[in-house]
Amino acid sequence: MPGTTQGGTGVPPCVRSRPRTPSQWVRSVPRLAALSLAGKLPVDRLISHRIGLDEVNEASDAMRRGERARSVIVF
């Protein structure tokens, strides 16, 4: 994938920098959505589990134990 390092995560460098405030996260959403829709951000590879609302507490506990990296709540 262009813009990634050899053996990297497959995430473009422009996405790797972490927004530090809530407003930075909000401003990042359109850019991240555009990258995903263009096939340049492999969102599915970044999600470790999909959970329902009834599993949020279990997923949070599993994350603290290091058993899960990123869970997405599916409505």
Secondary structure, DSSP 8 states (H G I E B T S, - for coil): -TT--TTS-S--HHHHS---SHHHHHHHHHHHHHHHHTT-S-HHHH--EEE-GGGHHHHHHHHHTTS-S-EEE--
